[in-house]
Structure formats: structure tokens, C-alpha cells
Amino acid sequence: MKTVVITGGAGFLGSHLCELFLRKNYRVVCVDNLLTGDKGNIVHLLRHKSFVFMKQDVGKPFGVAGAVDLVLHFASPASPVDYQEHPLETMLAGSSGTQHCLELARVKKASFLLASTSEVYGDPLVHPQTEDYWGNVNPIGVRSVYDEAKRFAEAMTMAYRRVHGLDTKIVRIFNTYGPRMRTNDGRAIPNFISQALMGKPITIYGDGTQTRSFCYVSDLIDGIYRLSQSAFHQPVNIGNPREMTLKEMAVTVKKMTGSKSRLIFEPFPQDDPRQRQPNISRARKVLKWEPKIGLKEGLSATIAWFRDHI
């Protein structure tokens, strides 16, 4: 039985990855300090004989007993609310945390996959964004603790590959949604759904014309798994190329929830990207991957989950 170590495994994406690798007959070691992760996301896995939970901050050196075949580094605050509340922890997760995970992979002779982000493109001047685009990031802005931590993590990952010959992969994750997002996550879809279901005003920052491309979580997890099993070492965008404005998304959520909430508009956040859309040509070619879940199907499942958890 192969073993995978998933840091941030109690988080939104990490918990779905834990489930997938268990279905693939891996032994799963879930590592999380529960800063933004939730043990409730993995409580149903704790009785699984092939699942191990370690409460551990990856910013500090750590080890894992036994053989390890694959290390997935997903530990980091990931929403603007979280990484602006925990800026130093975010920087450390991307810097020393990445090094500790790379060292674990090196010592165990394991493959390594880094969860990077579309935020490395910043407020892009190229649209849609390809993996060859170097980005437009404010290195000292309020979002920089996340953007630059991930850019540094990518650089360190490639350095380990060049110096140690480590088998590495990098996924650049675009906006993702689905069950297990926190109701107070701060990102657009959980905000819109929570506010709509509670009858509160639906808050849009700016005029709502900024765009995002939303990928349902099961599609994203499938793409990550395919990358983890591949021999490809350059960054790969994983996301849904269907682009829409945030105002369009808010109106869609309001309609699908049957909410009578009104839309309100607040000031545009500093350095918030005006456009975000992945070019997924590389994922289609290398991984034979593209999203399958439509917006209506994905939102229906997500709204149902939020109804049960608010």
C-alpha cells in the first residue's frame, strides 16, 4: 500500500483529497495544525484503518514514520479573510513549511506536489492566464503575504528539483467551490450563499464587474490527482475556464436559493484582481483533464450543504 502525506488535510480541499486517496487505496497521513482547517471535515475518516491524523504545524520540522510515496503540500490559509488575519503564519506555510515538506519528500525519496494558486498571477495584465505568464503582483500589498508566499514556494520547489533531482509537480489552483467551505470563509460563493440563506444583504465588493472562473471541487480534485500521477514538472493551471462577473454569480445564487436578499456594494478591496480566467490548454494536453460539473449542478450541491450547516 502506498502512503501519501497531505498537509492541510483537514481543510476544504485537503479533506476532499484525503477521501480520494483513500478510495485509491493509499494510506493517508493527514497533517494539519487546525488554524483554518476543521477536524469536522475529517471526523468520518478517523476510524478508517488507512487514515492517520497528525496535528502539526508545517512551519516547524516534522517527520512521518514509515515509507512515504507522495507528499501533497496544501497547508496554508487560503482566503483573503484568513491570510490577512494570519499573515505571518501564511508566509511561514509557504516558506519554511514548503521546505519542511520538500525535505520530507527528499528523505523519503517521495514525489512532491505543491498547491500553488492563480494568485501568483496577481491582477493579471494577460487574459486568460497561461502558465508562462509571470504575473502582476504587488509585493508589499495586503494580499502579498499569500501571493508572494506561493511564488516563493514555487521557486523553492523548482530549486529542490534542480539541486536534488526531486520528482516535483506544481498545480496552480483557480477559484474553487463546493461542500466543506466555511460559512465565514470570506470568498465570494460562501459569502453569497450564506447571506442569501440567512436573508442578509448579499455583499459585492466593487461594482461587481470583476470576473472569476469557478470550478467545482470534484473536478479540481480529479485534476490534482491526475497531475500527482503524471511525470510532468512544470506548473499546470487547474480551474474552470467559464468566466463570469461577481454580480452575475450573486444574482445566480439569489435565484437558486429563492432568497429575497438585496444586493449591496462595498468598496473595492486593495489589489483585488479585476479578471481571473485560466487557460487550461496544458491540463487538457498533458492530463487529458477538463471540468465536467456545470455551474447549476455544482451550486445546487453546495447550497444544499450550506443549508445543512448554517
N, C-alpha and C positions, 0 to 999 in steps of 0.2 A: 504494500500500500504506500503510495506516495504521500508526502507531507507538504502542505502549503502553510506558510505563516502569513496572516493577513493583519497588518497593523491598521488601527481604526476600524476594527472588525465589528464593533458594536454601533457604528454609525449607520446612516441611511444607506449608502452604497455598500459599505463593508459588510453589513448584515446580509444583504442580498447575495454578495459574493460568497460568504460563508455557506449559505444554503446551496448555492450552485456547486461549489467544490465538494460538498458532502454528497450531492447527487451524483457527482462524477467519481465517487469512491475514493476521495482523498481523506487523509487525516488532516483536520483543520485546527491550527493553533491561532486563536483569535487574541490579538494583543490590543488593549485599549486602556487609557487612563480615565475614561468616562468624563472628560472635561466637557465635551459636547456630544459624546456617544451616550447611548441609553441601554443599560443592561436588559431592559424590557424587550429590546429588538432581538435579543438572542436567547431569552429565557427558555424558549421552546427547544433550543439546541443543546442546552446544558446536560440533558440526560442522554444525548447521543454518544455512543461509545467511541466514536471517532472525532469528537469535538473537545477541545481544551480551551479554557478561557484563562488568560493571564492579565491581571490588572497591572499595567506597566506604562510608564511614560517613556516614549522612544527617544526623548531628548536626553535620556540617561542610558549608558551602555546596558545591554541586556543579552542574555543567551537563551537558547532553546535546546532542551535535551533531545538527543537522538538525531537521526538523519533529517535533512530538510532538502526538498527538491525545488521549491519555488517560494520566493518572498514577494509579496504584494504590499507596497508601501502606500497606504491610504490614510494614514494618521495626520490629521490637520483640521482645525476649524475651517469651514468652507463657505460660510455665508458672511456677507458684509457685517451683519449684526455681531456674529461670533468673533470674526478676526479683528474687528475694531474694539471689542471688549477684551480680547486676549491677544494683543499684538505681539508681545514677546514670546508667548507660547507658540504662536503661529510661525514666527521667524525660526524658532528653535526646531519645530517639527520639520520644517523644510531644509534646515541646515544640518545641525548635529543629528537630528532624527534621521535624515536621509543617510548620513554617513554611517550611523549605527546599523541601519538596515542593510546597507551595502556591505558593511563588514561582516554581518551575519551571513549574507549570501556568499561572500568570498570564502569565509572559513568553512562553510558547509558545502562549498562547490555547487551552489544552487543557482538557478536563474533568478533574475530580479526584474520586477515590473514597477515602474514609478507612475503613480497617479498624478499627472500634471493637469493643466487646465487651459481652457480658452482664454483665461485672464492673462496668460503670457503675451497675448496679442494687444492687451490694453484697450484703448479706444482706437480701433483699427482705422488706418488710412487706406487699407486694401480690403476689397469686399467682393465676394466672400473670402474668408481667410483660408489660405493654404498653409501647409506645414513649412513651406520655405519662407514665409513672411516672418520678419524679425520683431514686429510689434511696435507699439507706440505707448510706452508705459511711463507714467510719472514716478520716478524713483523715490520721491520723498512725500508723496501724497498719502492720504489716509488709507487708500487701498493697497499701497505699496508693500505692506507687510506680508500680504498674501501673494500678490503678483511677483514680487522680486524673490520671495522665498521659493516659489515654484520654478522661476527661471534659474535660480542658483541650484536647485535640486536637479534640474535637467543637466546643467553643466557638470555637476559632480557625478551624476550617473554616467555621462559620456566619458569623463575622466577616468572613472573606475574601469570602464570598458577598454580604454586605450592603454592604461597602465597595467591592469591586472588581467586583461583578457576576459573579464566577466561577461556572461551572457545577459544583456540588458535589453529592456523594452521600455518605451515611453508612450503613454496614452494621454492625449490632450482632450479632456472631457468638456463638452459643451453643456449648456443648461439641461438639467435632468429633473424629472419629477416622478412621483409615484407614492405608494404606501410607505409609511415609516418616516416621511418628512415630519419634522416637529411643527406643531401648530404655531409656535413663536419663532420659526426658523428665520424669518425676515426676508426671504426671497419671494419673488412675485407670486407664484402659484399657491404656495401655502398661505401667504398673506391674503390673497384674493378669496380663496376657498373658505378660510377661517372667518373672515369678515362677512362674507356672503351668508354662511350658515348661521352666524350669530346675529344677523340683521344689523351689523355695524356698517358705517360707510366704507366703501371699497377705496383704498388709498392708492393713488397713482402718483409716482414721483416724476416731476416734469410735466410735459404736456401729453405724454403717453404715445408720442410718435416714435420713440426709440424702439428698436426691434430686438427680438430674441428668437432663437430657434430651439424648441422644446422637444426633448427626446424622452420617451417613456423608459422607466428604469430597466425593464426586462430586456429591451433592445440594447441598452448600453451595456448591461452585464454580459450579454451574449458577445458583443464586440470585444470587450475586455478579455473574456475567456479565449476567444479566437486569437487575439494578439499574444496572450500568455503561452499559447501552444505553438506559436509561429517561430520562425528564425529571423524575423525582421527586427532591425535595431534602430531605425530612425523613428522620430515621433510620428504618431498617427492620430488624426482627428477622429473622434467618435462622437457623433451627435446627429440630430435630425436637421436636414437642410431646409425644411419648411420654415420660412421666416414670417413672423407676424409682429405687429406692434403690440406694446403692452396694453394699450387701450382696447384693441381687438380681443386680447386674451381676457381682460377684465369683463368685457361685455359678454363673452362666451361663457365664462364661469357664472356670471349673474344669471344668464338664461338657463344654464344646465342645472343650477341649484334651485331655481324657482325663487330666487331672492328678490326682495323689494329694496335692497340696499341701493343707495345713490352713490355715484362716483364722485370722489373729491380729489383735488390735485394739490400736491405739496411741492415745495422747491426741489429742483433737480439736484441730486447728490453730487458731491465733488468727484470728478474723474469717472463718473458712471459712463460706460460705453454707449455710444449712440446707435451702433449697429453690431450685430453679432450673428453670423451665419457661417457654418462650416462648409468648406469644400471637402467632400468625402471621397474624392476620386481614388486616393491612396487606399482607403479602407476597402472600397469596392474591388480594387485590383488585387491587393495583397491578401486581404482576409476574406474576400467574397462576402462582405458584410454590407448591409444597409438596413435601416429601420423598417419594421413591419407593422408596428402598432400605430393606428391613426389617432388623431387628437381626440376625437369623440370617445373612442374606446378607452384610451388612457385616462382621460379626465373622469370618465364615469367610474372607473375603478378607484381612482384617487379620491374623488368626492365621497364615494361610499366608505372608504377607510376613514376619512376625516369625520364623517357623520358619527362613526362608532367611537371616535377617540377624543372628540371635543368635550 
